[in-house]
Amino acid sequence: MALIDDDGNLFGVLNVIDALAIVLLLAVVVAGIAFVGVLGADGEPESRYATIDLGEQPEYVIERVGEGDRMVAEAHGHNLTVTDVHVSAPAEEDGDPHLTVRAQVGGERVFDEARGEEVFRFAGERLRIGQEIELDTLDYEADGEVTAVSPDGESLVTAETPVVLEATTTASTAAEIAEGDSYRLGGHELATVRSVTTYPIGDDERYVLVEAGLSTVERDGSPTFAGRSLTLGTTVPLETGTYALDGEVVQRGDGPDGAPTIEETPAVLEATTTATTAAEIEEGDEYRLGGETVGTVRSVATYPTGADQRRVLVGVDLLTLEEDGSPTFLGEGLSLGSTVPFETDGYDLEGELLRRGSLEEPGEPTTTVAQVELEDVPPSVADGLAAGMTETERGETLATIEAVESEPADVVLESEDGDIFLREHPKNRDVTLTVELATRETETGLRFHGDSLREGDTITLDVGPRLVAGEVTVLER
């Protein structure tokens, strides 16, 4: 039998035109079944926007990722297109840059019978936060985690977040940090230095405060940098072509509020030293550390305490670092009674902090008349004391003798049989001085020679060629 007869029938039964129509209908039915198999019973094409955290990626990948990159999930007929890219610093030293992208995800909306609701699927899986996605384009492959999904928004939520960072580093590294320094990776600017303040805490050690603007991306409502949330205490890397620094976030936002501050703090230091060292101390002396001035002498008062001893009260401006209202000097707390070093080319001084916030010793200047008893004084000393003699230090009169009285000193004798006798000393004298003293009145009483003054105290007077010490028996204000 001929395949097509003279009437145009296939096998003598079916018209050829009809047969072609049947074949076409079968093809459409088969294609429809295949389409339903891809979308599911209720599948409808739809798209979402997803934020994908790709974590640390080598720079050669960073350089290839860009807006418009496209990936096709051929088995499902879905696609993904990168719409925004953000690069941040490595999370660890010697690590790779941190990469986050925003992508338009073309998938399908289907009814999930198990959940009893419609869901969005991409490449056969429901698209949701926490899902792992492999980004596979012609130029690179990278695995990431979905951190956000929304129906719109092709751009990442990014910002330049201002922070204040603190760090301890070498003097040479601190000297390299400057306003305008930029941290860049793979053509992306990650951070910019806005200002820097350095504070010396050793010959080759510096405390630095850096105000910087960090390029951040939002995750869970919080700005992140180097893959970590920018909370107080977070460590942030900052690298340029000349230095690398890891700083701790001590403030997020503009301005110094809440961040440590570096400023000059006036203080009074008290120390006992030799007369020679005391004479070396002058206003304007500087304490320099690693080429930077950390302290300056503003006032000096010296008081005799012995033949070659002086009590010195030095008013100084100290460069301090203050955090939470507590100032520190060279890394040590600056509280009353603490020991504070002050060094120059001419002398080294270890002073006790007597006062903070002022350059003057406590109290208001006043004068006080005192009676001072000198007992059992040799004639050479007793005869050398006279009214009008003064004690003068650095051109300031501290004491003036107004009157001198003397009488033979008593001496106690014991006989051979053990009897005790009180007799006059053949030479030595007891001397009573009436002295006008330059004192200071405080809430707790008088001060003289930088120390408290009460009846019964012993004071030293350096008058003329004489250095004498006696007990204060009477104070007249």
Stockholm file with secondary structure:
# STOCKHOLM 1.0

chainA/1-477         MALIDDDGNLFGVLNVIDALAIVLLLAVVVAGIAFVGVLGADGEPESRYATIDLGEQPEYVIERVGEGDRMVAEAHGHNLTVTDVHVSAPAEEDGDPHLTVRAQVGGERVFDEARGEEVFRFAGERLRIGQEIELDTLDYEADGEVTAVSPDGESLVTAETPVVLEATTTASTAAEIAEGDSYRLGGHELATVRSVTTYPIGDDERYVLVEAGLSTVERDGSPTFAGRSLTLGTTVPLETGTYALDGEVVQRGDGPDGAPTIEETPAVLEATTTATTAAEIEEGDEYRLGGETVGTVRSVATYPTGADQRRVLVGVDLLTLEEDGSPTFLGEGLSLGSTVPFETDGYDLEGELLRRGSLEEPGEPTTTVAQVELEDVPPSVADGLAAGMTETERGETLATIEAVESEPADVVLESEDGDIFLREHPKNRDVTLTVELATRETETGLRFHGDSLREGDTITLDVGPRLVAGEVTVLER
#=GR chainA/1-477 SS CCSBCTTCEETTTEEHHHHHHHHHHHHHHHHHHHHHHHHCTTCEEEEEEEEEEEEECCHHHHTTCCTTCEEEETTTTEEEEEEEEEEECCSSTTCCCEEEEEEEEEEEEEEETTTTEEEEEETTEECCTTCEEEEECSSCEEEEEEEEEESSCCSCCEEEEEEEEEEEEEHHHHHHCCTTCEEEETTEEEEEEEEEEEEEEETTEEEEEEEEEEEEEEETTEEEETTEECCTTCEEEEECSSCEEEEEEEEESSSSTTSCEEEEEEEEEEEEEEHHHHHHCCTTCEEEETTEEEEEEEEEEEEEEETTEEEEEEEEEEEEEEETTEEEETTEECCTTCEEEEECSSCEEEEEEEEESCSSCSSEEEEEEEEEEEEEECHHHHTTCCTTCEEEETTEEEEEEEEEEEEEEEEEEECTTSCEEEEEEEEEEEEEEEEEEEEEEETTEEEETTEEECTTCEEEEEETTEEEEEEEEEEEC
#=GC SS_cons         CCSBCTTCEETTTEEHHHHHHHHHHHHHHHHHHHHHHHHCTTCEEEEEEEEEEEEECCHHHHTTCCTTCEEEETTTTEEEEEEEEEEECCSSTTCCCEEEEEEEEEEEEEEETTTTEEEEEETTEECCTTCEEEEECSSCEEEEEEEEEESSCCSCCEEEEEEEEEEEEEHHHHHHCCTTCEEEETTEEEEEEEEEEEEEEETTEEEEEEEEEEEEEEETTEEEETTEECCTTCEEEEECSSCEEEEEEEEESSSSTTSCEEEEEEEEEEEEEEHHHHHHCCTTCEEEETTEEEEEEEEEEEEEEETTEEEEEEEEEEEEEEETTEEEETTEECCTTCEEEEECSSCEEEEEEEEESCSSCSSEEEEEEEEEEEEEECHHHHTTCCTTCEEEETTEEEEEEEEEEEEEEEEEEECTTSCEEEEEEEEEEEEEEEEEEEEEEETTEEEETTEEECTTCEEEEEETTEEEEEEEEEEEC
//
